[in-house]
Amino acid sequence: MNAVAPLRVDAAQDSSLQPALRECVARAVRRYLADVDSQPGEGLHALVLAEVECPLLREVMAWYGGNQSKAAAALGINRATLRRKLQHYGLT
């Protein structure tokens, strides 16, 4: 198991990974807008959140070996919220 302290907002802002993640999202959104000819319709925000949240949950759960308590703590959400989200995305 990987021993990693939960991310804090301060730590995330100082991380050299944050610009890389931010740039990956920016590139993906630009590519999506180009693919739909700059007319994505409504719901782009929800679409992006759903596309990011599912793999985020999957990877964090894998990192913590399926331990929902540790995963929820790392994500900064309570365990019940994590369980609900895992069910929503079919990750249980």
N, C-alpha and C positions, 0 to 999 in steps of 0.2 A: 504494500500500500504506500502511496505517496504522502509524505507528511508536509502539508502546505498550510500556512496560516490563512484564515479567511481574508479576503481582500477588504481593505478599508478604502474609503473614497480618497483619502490622502495618498495612500500607496498606489492606487490606480492612476492618479494624476501624475505621479512621479515615474511611473513605469515606462520603459522604453518600448514596451509592446503596445501601449495605447495608440500612438500614432500609426503603427502598422495595422491595427484592427480598424481604426477610423478610416484609413486609406482603403482598406479592403472593402468596407461598406460603401464608401464614396464611389469606388470603381464599379462595384456591382450595381448601385443605383443608376449611375450614368449609363452603363451598358443596358440595363432594363429600359430606361427612358428612350434610348436610341432604338432598341428593338421594337418598342410599341409606338415609335414615331412621336415621342414627347406627349402623348395623350394617354396616360395610364388609367384614366377614369377615376372613380372614387375608391377610397380604401387603400391607397398606397402605404400609408402609415401602418395600418393593421397588417397588410401583406408583409412588409419588411419585418415588423415585430414577430410575426408568426414564423417567418423564414429563419430568423436569428434565434428565437427562443427555443425551438425544438432541438436543434443541434447543440445549443448551449446546455440544455438540461441533460441530453444524452451523454455529452462528454464529461460533464461534472459528475453525473451518477457513475459513469465508468471509472473516473479518476478516484472516486471514493469507494469503489468496489460495491456499489449498490446501497451504501449506508445513507439512508435518507436524512438522518439527523445531521451528519457531517456535511452532506451536500447542501442542505437547507441553510446551515450556518455559513458556508462559504458563499452562497448566493445572496445572503442577507434577507431571506424570507423564512417564514415559519414552516414547519414540517407539513402542516395541513395544506397550506398553499402549494407546496411542492407536490404533494400527493395529487391534488386536484389538477395541477398542470400536467403531471405525468400521465394521468388518466386522459386528459383532454387530447394529448398528442399520441396516445396509444403506446406509451413507453413503459407501462406496467406489466 
